[in-house]
Amino acid sequence: MSAHPSPGQSAAFAVEAEHLGFRYGERRALDDVSFAIRPGEIFGFLGPNGGGKTTLFRILSTLAAPQAGAARIFGFDLAGASRDVRRRLGVVFQHPSLDRKLTVAENLAHHARLYGLAGARQRERSRAMLERLGVADRAGDMVETLSGGLQRRVELAKAMLHQPELLILDEPSTGLDPAARRDFHLTLAALRAASPVTIVLTTHDMEEAERCDRIAILHRGRMVACGAPGELKAQVGGDVIVIRAAAPETLGRKLAERFSVDGALVDGTVRIERPRGHELVSAMVEQFGDEIESVTFGKPTLEDVFIHLTGDRFFAGAAESAA
Protein backbone atom coordinates (compact mmCIF):
# COMPACT_ATOMS: atom_id res chain seq x y z
CA MET A 1 0.00 0.00 0.00
CA SER A 2 1.39 3.41 -0.94
CA ALA A 3 1.41 6.25 1.59
CA HIS A 4 -0.81 8.56 -0.48
CA PRO A 5 -3.85 8.15 -2.76
CA SER A 6 -3.39 8.86 -6.44
CA PRO A 7 -3.78 12.54 -7.39
CA GLY A 8 -7.41 13.43 -8.10
CA GLN A 9 -8.62 10.02 -7.00
CA SER A 10 -10.99 9.66 -4.04
CA ALA A 11 -10.55 6.67 -1.78
CA ALA A 12 -13.02 3.83 -2.28
CA PHE A 13 -13.13 3.20 1.49
CA ALA A 14 -13.09 5.47 4.49
CA VAL A 15 -10.99 2.91 6.38
CA GLU A 16 -9.34 -0.24 5.12
CA ALA A 17 -6.97 -2.62 6.86
CA GLU A 18 -5.05 -5.65 5.68
CA HIS A 19 -3.67 -8.32 8.01
CA LEU A 20 -3.18 -6.02 11.01
CA GLY A 21 -1.12 -7.52 13.83
CA PHE A 22 0.00 -6.26 17.22
CA ARG A 23 1.59 -7.92 20.26
CA TYR A 24 2.17 -7.03 23.88
CA GLY A 25 5.13 -9.27 24.64
CA GLU A 26 3.94 -12.82 24.00
CA ARG A 27 0.26 -11.86 23.95
CA ARG A 28 -1.27 -11.34 20.52
CA ALA A 29 -3.69 -8.40 20.79
CA LEU A 30 -4.50 -8.29 17.06
CA ASP A 31 -4.03 -11.30 14.81
CA ASP A 32 -4.39 -10.94 11.01
CA VAL A 33 -7.32 -8.47 11.14
CA SER A 34 -8.64 -7.21 7.79
CA PHE A 35 -11.72 -5.05 7.07
CA ALA A 36 -13.03 -2.20 4.91
CA ILE A 37 -15.43 0.55 6.01
CA ARG A 38 -17.45 2.49 3.46
CA PRO A 39 -17.73 6.30 3.58
CA GLY A 40 -20.77 7.43 5.56
CA GLU A 41 -21.19 4.21 7.56
CA ILE A 42 -21.68 3.87 11.27
CA PHE A 43 -19.39 0.91 11.88
CA GLY A 44 -18.80 -0.83 15.20
CA PHE A 45 -16.12 -3.14 16.54
CA LEU A 46 -17.88 -5.40 19.06
CA GLY A 47 -15.99 -7.61 21.46
CA PRO A 48 -15.48 -8.52 25.10
CA ASN A 49 -12.55 -7.32 27.17
CA GLY A 50 -9.40 -8.79 25.71
CA GLY A 51 -10.83 -8.91 22.19
CA GLY A 52 -8.47 -6.29 20.76
CA LYS A 53 -10.79 -3.27 20.53
CA THR A 54 -8.59 -0.84 22.43
CA THR A 55 -5.50 -1.77 20.44
CA LEU A 56 -7.40 -1.30 17.20
CA PHE A 57 -8.69 2.09 18.41
CA ARG A 58 -5.15 3.18 19.24
CA ILE A 59 -3.95 2.19 15.76
CA LEU A 60 -6.79 3.91 13.89
CA SER A 61 -6.39 7.08 15.97
CA THR A 62 -2.61 7.10 15.19
CA LEU A 63 -1.66 6.57 18.85
CA ALA A 64 0.11 3.31 17.96
CA ALA A 65 1.60 1.96 14.75
CA PRO A 66 0.66 -1.52 13.55
CA GLN A 67 3.44 -4.05 14.01
CA ALA A 68 2.20 -6.10 11.06
CA GLY A 69 -0.05 -5.40 8.10
CA ALA A 70 -1.20 -2.00 6.90
CA ALA A 71 -4.14 0.39 7.17
CA ARG A 72 -5.42 3.39 5.22
CA ILE A 73 -7.79 6.19 6.16
CA PHE A 74 -9.28 7.84 3.07
CA GLY A 75 -6.40 6.47 1.07
CA PHE A 76 -3.64 7.73 3.37
CA ASP A 77 -1.39 5.07 4.86
CA LEU A 78 -1.29 5.24 8.65
CA ALA A 79 2.38 4.32 8.68
CA GLY A 80 3.55 6.90 6.17
CA ALA A 81 1.07 9.77 6.26
CA SER A 82 -0.05 10.15 9.88
CA ARG A 83 -0.23 13.96 9.63
CA ASP A 84 -2.61 13.74 6.65
CA VAL A 85 -4.67 11.18 8.57
CA ARG A 86 -4.91 13.31 11.73
CA ARG A 87 -6.33 16.26 9.80
CA ARG A 88 -9.23 14.04 8.80
CA LEU A 89 -9.86 12.53 12.25
CA GLY A 90 -12.11 13.46 15.12
CA VAL A 91 -11.53 11.34 18.23
CA VAL A 92 -13.68 10.76 21.32
CA PHE A 93 -11.87 8.79 24.00
CA GLN A 94 -13.48 6.42 26.48
CA HIS A 95 -12.47 8.63 29.41
CA PRO A 96 -13.57 12.30 29.29
CA SER A 97 -11.03 14.72 27.82
CA LEU A 98 -12.83 17.92 28.77
CA ASP A 99 -11.41 20.34 31.32
CA ARG A 100 -14.09 20.33 33.99
CA LYS A 101 -12.97 23.70 35.39
CA LEU A 102 -13.49 25.50 32.08
CA THR A 103 -16.75 26.40 30.40
CA VAL A 104 -18.06 24.52 27.40
CA ALA A 105 -17.09 27.41 25.10
CA GLU A 106 -13.59 27.63 26.60
CA ASN A 107 -13.02 23.91 26.03
CA LEU A 108 -13.94 24.26 22.37
CA ALA A 109 -11.83 27.39 21.93
CA HIS A 110 -8.69 25.71 23.27
CA HIS A 111 -9.25 22.65 21.07
CA ALA A 112 -9.89 24.83 18.00
CA ARG A 113 -6.43 26.39 18.28
CA LEU A 114 -4.87 22.97 17.68
CA TYR A 115 -6.40 23.07 14.20
CA GLY A 116 -5.64 26.73 13.44
CA LEU A 117 -9.17 27.92 14.14
CA ALA A 118 -9.36 31.30 15.88
CA GLY A 119 -11.35 34.50 16.10
CA ALA A 120 -14.70 34.79 14.36
CA ARG A 121 -14.22 31.55 12.44
CA GLN A 122 -13.67 29.60 15.66
CA ARG A 123 -16.66 31.18 17.36
CA GLU A 124 -18.88 30.49 14.35
CA ARG A 125 -17.82 26.83 14.16
CA SER A 126 -18.24 26.35 17.92
CA ARG A 127 -21.70 27.91 17.92
CA ALA A 128 -22.78 25.81 14.93
CA MET A 129 -21.62 22.52 16.49
CA LEU A 130 -23.14 23.27 19.89
CA GLU A 131 -26.45 24.13 18.23
CA ARG A 132 -26.36 20.97 16.14
CA LEU A 133 -25.75 18.87 19.25
CA GLY A 134 -28.34 20.64 21.37
CA VAL A 135 -26.04 22.20 23.96
CA ALA A 136 -25.73 25.81 22.71
CA ASP A 137 -27.60 27.05 25.77
CA ARG A 138 -24.87 25.57 28.00
CA ALA A 139 -21.92 27.26 26.27
CA GLY A 140 -21.18 29.48 29.27
CA ASP A 141 -21.57 26.72 31.88
CA MET A 142 -18.70 24.97 33.61
CA VAL A 143 -18.29 21.44 32.28
CA GLU A 144 -18.45 20.02 35.81
CA THR A 145 -22.06 21.20 36.10
CA LEU A 146 -23.21 19.10 33.11
CA SER A 147 -24.67 15.61 33.25
CA GLY A 148 -22.70 12.73 31.75
CA GLY A 149 -24.89 12.71 28.65
CA LEU A 150 -24.42 16.42 28.03
CA GLN A 151 -20.67 16.12 28.55
CA ARG A 152 -20.63 13.41 25.87
CA ARG A 153 -22.39 15.82 23.50
CA VAL A 154 -19.76 18.45 24.21
CA GLU A 155 -17.05 15.84 23.52
CA LEU A 156 -18.72 15.24 20.15
CA ALA A 157 -18.88 18.98 19.41
CA LYS A 158 -15.18 19.29 20.19
CA ALA A 159 -14.25 16.30 18.03
CA MET A 160 -16.31 17.63 15.08
CA LEU A 161 -15.11 21.23 15.36
CA HIS A 162 -12.62 20.98 12.49
CA GLN A 163 -15.12 19.10 10.28
CA PRO A 164 -13.34 15.73 10.21
CA GLU A 165 -14.18 13.10 7.62
CA LEU A 166 -13.86 10.27 10.15
CA LEU A 167 -15.09 10.24 13.75
CA ILE A 168 -13.63 7.50 15.99
CA LEU A 169 -15.14 6.75 19.40
CA ASP A 170 -13.83 4.37 22.05
CA GLU A 171 -16.60 2.80 24.18
CA PRO A 172 -18.67 5.99 23.84
CA SER A 173 -21.57 4.93 26.11
CA THR A 174 -19.36 4.05 29.09
CA GLY A 175 -20.76 5.62 32.26
CA LEU A 176 -24.06 6.70 30.69
CA ASP A 177 -27.42 5.57 32.02
CA PRO A 178 -29.77 3.79 29.55
CA ALA A 179 -31.71 6.95 28.66
CA ALA A 180 -28.52 8.96 28.07
CA ARG A 181 -27.09 6.08 26.03
CA ARG A 182 -30.12 6.02 23.71
CA ASP A 183 -30.04 9.79 23.40
CA PHE A 184 -26.33 9.73 22.55
CA HIS A 185 -26.87 7.27 19.71
CA LEU A 186 -29.77 9.26 18.32
CA THR A 187 -27.37 12.21 18.35
CA LEU A 188 -24.76 10.19 16.45
CA ALA A 189 -27.32 9.20 13.82
CA ALA A 190 -28.44 12.82 13.43
CA LEU A 191 -24.82 13.96 13.16
CA ARG A 192 -24.14 11.43 10.40
CA ALA A 193 -27.30 12.54 8.57
CA ALA A 194 -26.26 16.21 8.71
CA SER A 195 -22.54 15.80 7.96
CA PRO A 196 -20.47 13.88 5.42
CA VAL A 197 -18.82 11.90 8.21
CA THR A 198 -17.98 8.24 8.72
CA ILE A 199 -18.39 7.03 12.31
CA VAL A 200 -16.36 4.16 13.77
CA LEU A 201 -16.80 3.01 17.37
CA THR A 202 -15.63 0.27 19.67
CA THR A 203 -18.07 -1.29 22.11
CA HIS A 204 -18.90 -4.26 24.32
CA ASP A 205 -22.54 -3.11 24.55
CA MET A 206 -24.96 -5.21 22.45
CA GLU A 207 -27.58 -2.44 22.17
CA GLU A 208 -24.91 -0.03 20.96
CA ALA A 209 -23.76 -2.53 18.34
CA GLU A 210 -27.35 -3.07 17.14
CA ARG A 211 -27.50 0.62 16.17
CA CYS A 212 -24.54 0.33 13.77
CA ASP A 213 -24.94 -0.18 10.03
CA ARG A 214 -22.36 -2.96 10.21
CA ILE A 215 -20.23 -4.50 12.92
CA ALA A 216 -17.06 -6.55 13.12
CA ILE A 217 -16.91 -9.05 15.99
CA LEU A 218 -13.50 -9.42 17.67
CA HIS A 219 -12.47 -12.40 19.79
CA ARG A 220 -9.02 -12.85 21.28
CA GLY A 221 -7.46 -10.56 18.71
CA ARG A 222 -9.12 -12.08 15.67
CA MET A 223 -12.07 -10.84 13.65
CA VAL A 224 -14.58 -13.70 13.56
CA ALA A 225 -17.44 -12.02 11.64
CA CYS A 226 -18.39 -8.82 9.83
CA GLY A 227 -21.78 -7.69 8.58
CA ALA A 228 -25.04 -5.96 9.40
CA PRO A 229 -26.42 -7.01 12.82
CA GLY A 230 -29.52 -8.55 11.24
CA GLU A 231 -27.45 -10.52 8.73
CA LEU A 232 -25.20 -11.90 11.46
CA LYS A 233 -28.16 -12.98 13.61
CA ALA A 234 -29.74 -14.69 10.60
CA GLN A 235 -26.67 -16.92 10.32
CA VAL A 236 -27.53 -18.55 13.64
CA GLY A 237 -30.88 -19.72 12.32
CA GLY A 238 -34.07 -20.57 14.15
CA ASP A 239 -34.51 -20.12 17.89
CA VAL A 240 -31.88 -20.38 20.60
CA ILE A 241 -32.79 -22.72 23.47
CA VAL A 242 -30.84 -22.57 26.73
CA ILE A 243 -31.39 -25.32 29.32
CA ARG A 244 -30.15 -25.33 32.90
CA ALA A 245 -29.83 -28.68 34.62
CA ALA A 246 -28.03 -30.23 37.59
CA ALA A 247 -26.17 -32.53 35.19
CA PRO A 248 -25.97 -30.65 31.86
CA GLU A 249 -23.54 -33.07 30.18
CA THR A 250 -25.75 -36.06 30.93
CA LEU A 251 -28.87 -34.22 29.82
CA GLY A 252 -27.13 -33.08 26.65
CA ARG A 253 -26.36 -36.68 25.70
CA LYS A 254 -29.94 -37.76 26.38
CA LEU A 255 -31.34 -34.92 24.28
CA ALA A 256 -29.03 -35.85 21.42
CA GLU A 257 -30.14 -39.49 21.56
CA ARG A 258 -33.86 -38.76 21.94
CA PHE A 259 -34.31 -35.75 19.63
CA SER A 260 -31.22 -35.90 17.37
CA VAL A 261 -30.18 -32.38 18.38
CA ASP A 262 -26.62 -31.11 18.46
CA GLY A 263 -26.44 -29.27 21.77
CA ALA A 264 -23.37 -27.39 22.99
CA LEU A 265 -22.26 -27.02 26.60
CA VAL A 266 -21.75 -23.32 27.29
CA ASP A 267 -21.10 -21.98 30.78
CA GLY A 268 -22.84 -24.90 32.51
CA THR A 269 -25.89 -24.87 30.23
CA VAL A 270 -27.04 -26.88 27.23
CA ARG A 271 -27.48 -24.58 24.23
CA ILE A 272 -29.42 -25.66 21.15
CA GLU A 273 -30.13 -23.79 17.90
CA ARG A 274 -33.37 -25.02 16.35
CA PRO A 275 -36.17 -23.72 14.09
CA ARG A 276 -39.57 -23.68 15.84
CA GLY A 277 -37.86 -23.99 19.18
CA HIS A 278 -41.10 -23.89 21.18
CA GLU A 279 -42.09 -27.28 19.80
CA LEU A 280 -38.83 -28.85 20.96
CA VAL A 281 -39.09 -27.16 24.37
CA SER A 282 -42.50 -28.73 24.93
CA ALA A 283 -41.25 -32.19 23.97
CA MET A 284 -38.10 -31.88 26.11
CA VAL A 285 -40.00 -30.81 29.20
CA GLU A 286 -42.46 -33.63 28.77
CA GLN A 287 -39.67 -36.19 28.37
CA PHE A 288 -37.03 -34.88 30.81
CA GLY A 289 -38.91 -32.46 33.02
CA ASP A 290 -37.48 -33.90 36.23
CA GLU A 291 -33.91 -33.21 35.06
CA ILE A 292 -34.51 -29.66 33.74
CA GLU A 293 -34.18 -26.76 36.16
CA SER A 294 -35.13 -24.06 33.66
CA VAL A 295 -35.40 -23.56 29.91
CA THR A 296 -35.59 -20.40 27.80
CA PHE A 297 -35.83 -19.81 24.08
CA GLY A 298 -35.91 -16.79 21.81
CA LYS A 299 -34.71 -15.30 18.56
CA PRO A 300 -30.90 -15.01 18.20
CA THR A 301 -29.15 -11.99 19.71
CA LEU A 302 -25.68 -10.69 18.95
CA GLU A 303 -24.47 -12.56 22.03
CA ASP A 304 -25.88 -15.74 20.47
CA VAL A 305 -23.92 -14.91 17.31
CA PHE A 306 -20.75 -14.59 19.40
CA ILE A 307 -21.38 -17.93 21.14
CA HIS A 308 -22.23 -19.58 17.81
CA LEU A 309 -18.94 -18.41 16.28
CA THR A 310 -16.58 -18.85 19.23
CA GLY A 311 -18.15 -21.34 21.66
CA ASP A 312 -17.56 -18.81 24.48
CA ARG A 313 -19.96 -16.60 26.37
CA PHE A 314 -19.41 -12.93 25.60
CA PHE A 315 -18.32 -11.87 29.09
CA ALA A 316 -16.52 -15.08 29.99
CA GLY A 317 -13.05 -13.99 28.79
CA ALA A 318 -10.18 -12.69 30.86
CA ALA A 319 -10.15 -9.01 31.69
CA GLU A 320 -8.51 -6.75 29.16
CA SER A 321 -5.70 -4.55 30.31
CA ALA A 322 -4.40 -2.66 27.30
CA ALA A 323 -6.01 -4.47 24.39
C-alpha positions as CSV (number, residue, x, y, z in Angstrom):
1,M,0.0,0.0,0.0
2,S,1.4,3.4,-0.9
3,A,1.4,6.3,1.6
4,H,-0.8,8.6,-0.5
5,P,-3.8,8.1,-2.8
6,S,-3.4,8.9,-6.4
7,P,-3.8,12.5,-7.4
8,G,-7.4,13.4,-8.1
9,Q,-8.6,10.0,-7.0
10,S,-11.0,9.7,-4.0
11,A,-10.6,6.7,-1.8
12,A,-13.0,3.8,-2.3
13,F,-13.1,3.2,1.5
14,A,-13.1,5.5,4.5
15,V,-11.0,2.9,6.4
16,E,-9.3,-0.2,5.1
17,A,-7.0,-2.6,6.9
18,E,-5.1,-5.7,5.7
19,H,-3.7,-8.3,8.0
20,L,-3.2,-6.0,11.0
21,G,-1.1,-7.5,13.8
22,F,0.0,-6.3,17.2
23,R,1.6,-7.9,20.3
24,Y,2.2,-7.0,23.9
25,G,5.1,-9.3,24.6
26,E,3.9,-12.8,24.0
27,R,0.3,-11.9,24.0
28,R,-1.3,-11.3,20.5
29,A,-3.7,-8.4,20.8
30,L,-4.5,-8.3,17.1
31,D,-4.0,-11.3,14.8
32,D,-4.4,-10.9,11.0
33,V,-7.3,-8.5,11.1
34,S,-8.6,-7.2,7.8
35,F,-11.7,-5.1,7.1
36,A,-13.0,-2.2,4.9
37,I,-15.4,0.6,6.0
38,R,-17.4,2.5,3.5
39,P,-17.7,6.3,3.6
40,G,-20.8,7.4,5.6
41,E,-21.2,4.2,7.6
42,I,-21.7,3.9,11.3
43,F,-19.4,0.9,11.9
44,G,-18.8,-0.8,15.2
45,F,-16.1,-3.1,16.5
46,L,-17.9,-5.4,19.1
47,G,-16.0,-7.6,21.5
48,P,-15.5,-8.5,25.1
49,N,-12.6,-7.3,27.2
50,G,-9.4,-8.8,25.7
51,G,-10.8,-8.9,22.2
52,G,-8.5,-6.3,20.8
53,K,-10.8,-3.3,20.5
54,T,-8.6,-0.8,22.4
55,T,-5.5,-1.8,20.4
56,L,-7.4,-1.3,17.2
57,F,-8.7,2.1,18.4
58,R,-5.2,3.2,19.2
59,I,-3.9,2.2,15.8
60,L,-6.8,3.9,13.9
61,S,-6.4,7.1,16.0
62,T,-2.6,7.1,15.2
63,L,-1.7,6.6,18.9
64,A,0.1,3.3,18.0
65,A,1.6,2.0,14.7
66,P,0.7,-1.5,13.6
67,Q,3.4,-4.0,14.0
68,A,2.2,-6.1,11.1
69,G,0.0,-5.4,8.1
70,A,-1.2,-2.0,6.9
71,A,-4.1,0.4,7.2
72,R,-5.4,3.4,5.2
73,I,-7.8,6.2,6.2
74,F,-9.3,7.8,3.1
75,G,-6.4,6.5,1.1
76,F,-3.6,7.7,3.4
77,D,-1.4,5.1,4.9
78,L,-1.3,5.2,8.7
79,A,2.4,4.3,8.7
80,G,3.5,6.9,6.2
81,A,1.1,9.8,6.3
82,S,-0.1,10.1,9.9
83,R,-0.2,14.0,9.6
84,D,-2.6,13.7,6.7
85,V,-4.7,11.2,8.6
86,R,-4.9,13.3,11.7
87,R,-6.3,16.3,9.8
88,R,-9.2,14.0,8.8
89,L,-9.9,12.5,12.3
90,G,-12.1,13.5,15.1
91,V,-11.5,11.3,18.2
92,V,-13.7,10.8,21.3
93,F,-11.9,8.8,24.0
94,Q,-13.5,6.4,26.5
95,H,-12.5,8.6,29.4
96,P,-13.6,12.3,29.3
97,S,-11.0,14.7,27.8
98,L,-12.8,17.9,28.8
99,D,-11.4,20.3,31.3
100,R,-14.1,20.3,34.0
101,K,-13.0,23.7,35.4
102,L,-13.5,25.5,32.1
103,T,-16.8,26.4,30.4
104,V,-18.1,24.5,27.4
105,A,-17.1,27.4,25.1
106,E,-13.6,27.6,26.6
107,N,-13.0,23.9,26.0
108,L,-13.9,24.3,22.4
109,A,-11.8,27.4,21.9
110,H,-8.7,25.7,23.3
111,H,-9.3,22.7,21.1
112,A,-9.9,24.8,18.0
113,R,-6.4,26.4,18.3
114,L,-4.9,23.0,17.7
115,Y,-6.4,23.1,14.2
116,G,-5.6,26.7,13.4
117,L,-9.2,27.9,14.1
118,A,-9.4,31.3,15.9
119,G,-11.4,34.5,16.1
120,A,-14.7,34.8,14.4
121,R,-14.2,31.5,12.4
122,Q,-13.7,29.6,15.7
123,R,-16.7,31.2,17.4
124,E,-18.9,30.5,14.3
125,R,-17.8,26.8,14.2
126,S,-18.2,26.3,17.9
127,R,-21.7,27.9,17.9
128,A,-22.8,25.8,14.9
129,M,-21.6,22.5,16.5
130,L,-23.1,23.3,19.9
131,E,-26.4,24.1,18.2
132,R,-26.4,21.0,16.1
133,L,-25.7,18.9,19.2
134,G,-28.3,20.6,21.4
135,V,-26.0,22.2,24.0
136,A,-25.7,25.8,22.7
137,D,-27.6,27.1,25.8
138,R,-24.9,25.6,28.0
139,A,-21.9,27.3,26.3
140,G,-21.2,29.5,29.3
141,D,-21.6,26.7,31.9
142,M,-18.7,25.0,33.6
143,V,-18.3,21.4,32.3
144,E,-18.4,20.0,35.8
145,T,-22.1,21.2,36.1
146,L,-23.2,19.1,33.1
147,S,-24.7,15.6,33.2
148,G,-22.7,12.7,31.8
149,G,-24.9,12.7,28.6
150,L,-24.4,16.4,28.0
151,Q,-20.7,16.1,28.5
152,R,-20.6,13.4,25.9
153,R,-22.4,15.8,23.5
154,V,-19.8,18.5,24.2
155,E,-17.0,15.8,23.5
156,L,-18.7,15.2,20.1
157,A,-18.9,19.0,19.4
158,K,-15.2,19.3,20.2
159,A,-14.3,16.3,18.0
160,M,-16.3,17.6,15.1
161,L,-15.1,21.2,15.4
162,H,-12.6,21.0,12.5
163,Q,-15.1,19.1,10.3
164,P,-13.3,15.7,10.2
165,E,-14.2,13.1,7.6
166,L,-13.9,10.3,10.2
167,L,-15.1,10.2,13.8
168,I,-13.6,7.5,16.0
169,L,-15.1,6.8,19.4
170,D,-13.8,4.4,22.0
171,E,-16.6,2.8,24.2
172,P,-18.7,6.0,23.8
173,S,-21.6,4.9,26.1
174,T,-19.4,4.1,29.1
175,G,-20.8,5.6,32.3
176,L,-24.1,6.7,30.7
177,D,-27.4,5.6,32.0
178,P,-29.8,3.8,29.5
179,A,-31.7,6.9,28.7
180,A,-28.5,9.0,28.1
181,R,-27.1,6.1,26.0
182,R,-30.1,6.0,23.7
183,D,-30.0,9.8,23.4
184,F,-26.3,9.7,22.5
185,H,-26.9,7.3,19.7
186,L,-29.8,9.3,18.3
187,T,-27.4,12.2,18.4
188,L,-24.8,10.2,16.4
189,A,-27.3,9.2,13.8
190,A,-28.4,12.8,13.4
191,L,-24.8,14.0,13.2
192,R,-24.1,11.4,10.4
193,A,-27.3,12.5,8.6
194,A,-26.3,16.2,8.7
195,S,-22.5,15.8,8.0
196,P,-20.5,13.9,5.4
197,V,-18.8,11.9,8.2
198,T,-18.0,8.2,8.7
199,I,-18.4,7.0,12.3
200,V,-16.4,4.2,13.8
201,L,-16.8,3.0,17.4
202,T,-15.6,0.3,19.7
203,T,-18.1,-1.3,22.1
204,H,-18.9,-4.3,24.3
205,D,-22.5,-3.1,24.5
206,M,-25.0,-5.2,22.5
207,E,-27.6,-2.4,22.2
208,E,-24.9,0.0,21.0
209,A,-23.8,-2.5,18.3
210,E,-27.3,-3.1,17.1
211,R,-27.5,0.6,16.2
212,C,-24.5,0.3,13.8
213,D,-24.9,-0.2,10.0
214,R,-22.4,-3.0,10.2
215,I,-20.2,-4.5,12.9
216,A,-17.1,-6.6,13.1
217,I,-16.9,-9.1,16.0
218,L,-13.5,-9.4,17.7
219,H,-12.5,-12.4,19.8
220,R,-9.0,-12.9,21.3
221,G,-7.5,-10.6,18.7
222,R,-9.1,-12.1,15.7
223,M,-12.1,-10.8,13.6
224,V,-14.6,-13.7,13.6
225,A,-17.4,-12.0,11.6
226,C,-18.4,-8.8,9.8
227,G,-21.8,-7.7,8.6
228,A,-25.0,-6.0,9.4
229,P,-26.4,-7.0,12.8
230,G,-29.5,-8.5,11.2
231,E,-27.4,-10.5,8.7
232,L,-25.2,-11.9,11.5
233,K,-28.2,-13.0,13.6
234,A,-29.7,-14.7,10.6
235,Q,-26.7,-16.9,10.3
236,V,-27.5,-18.6,13.6
237,G,-30.9,-19.7,12.3
238,G,-34.1,-20.6,14.1
239,D,-34.5,-20.1,17.9
240,V,-31.9,-20.4,20.6
241,I,-32.8,-22.7,23.5
242,V,-30.8,-22.6,26.7
243,I,-31.4,-25.3,29.3
244,R,-30.1,-25.3,32.9
245,A,-29.8,-28.7,34.6
246,A,-28.0,-30.2,37.6
247,A,-26.2,-32.5,35.2
248,P,-26.0,-30.6,31.9
249,E,-23.5,-33.1,30.2
250,T,-25.7,-36.1,30.9
251,L,-28.9,-34.2,29.8
252,G,-27.1,-33.1,26.6
253,R,-26.4,-36.7,25.7
254,K,-29.9,-37.8,26.4
255,L,-31.3,-34.9,24.3
256,A,-29.0,-35.9,21.4
257,E,-30.1,-39.5,21.6
258,R,-33.9,-38.8,21.9
259,F,-34.3,-35.7,19.6
260,S,-31.2,-35.9,17.4
261,V,-30.2,-32.4,18.4
262,D,-26.6,-31.1,18.5
263,G,-26.4,-29.3,21.8
264,A,-23.4,-27.4,23.0
265,L,-22.3,-27.0,26.6
266,V,-21.8,-23.3,27.3
267,D,-21.1,-22.0,30.8
268,G,-22.8,-24.9,32.5
269,T,-25.9,-24.9,30.2
270,V,-27.0,-26.9,27.2
271,R,-27.5,-24.6,24.2
272,I,-29.4,-25.7,21.1
273,E,-30.1,-23.8,17.9
274,R,-33.4,-25.0,16.3
275,P,-36.2,-23.7,14.1
276,R,-39.6,-23.7,15.8
277,G,-37.9,-24.0,19.2
278,H,-41.1,-23.9,21.2
279,E,-42.1,-27.3,19.8
280,L,-38.8,-28.8,21.0
281,V,-39.1,-27.2,24.4
282,S,-42.5,-28.7,24.9
283,A,-41.3,-32.2,24.0
284,M,-38.1,-31.9,26.1
285,V,-40.0,-30.8,29.2
286,E,-42.5,-33.6,28.8
287,Q,-39.7,-36.2,28.4
288,F,-37.0,-34.9,30.8
289,G,-38.9,-32.5,33.0
290,D,-37.5,-33.9,36.2
291,E,-33.9,-33.2,35.1
292,I,-34.5,-29.7,33.7
293,E,-34.2,-26.8,36.2
294,S,-35.1,-24.1,33.7
295,V,-35.4,-23.6,29.9
296,T,-35.6,-20.4,27.8
297,F,-35.8,-19.8,24.1
298,G,-35.9,-16.8,21.8
299,K,-34.7,-15.3,18.6
300,P,-30.9,-15.0,18.2
301,T,-29.2,-12.0,19.7
302,L,-25.7,-10.7,19.0
303,E,-24.5,-12.6,22.0
304,D,-25.9,-15.7,20.5
305,V,-23.9,-14.9,17.3
306,F,-20.8,-14.6,19.4
307,I,-21.4,-17.9,21.1
308,H,-22.2,-19.6,17.8
309,L,-18.9,-18.4,16.3
310,T,-16.6,-18.9,19.2
311,G,-18.1,-21.3,21.7
312,D,-17.6,-18.8,24.5
313,R,-20.0,-16.6,26.4
314,F,-19.4,-12.9,25.6
315,F,-18.3,-11.9,29.1
316,A,-16.5,-15.1,30.0
317,G,-13.0,-14.0,28.8
318,A,-10.2,-12.7,30.9
319,A,-10.2,-9.0,31.7
320,E,-8.5,-6.8,29.2
321,S,-5.7,-4.5,30.3
322,A,-4.4,-2.7,27.3
323,A,-6.0,-4.5,24.4
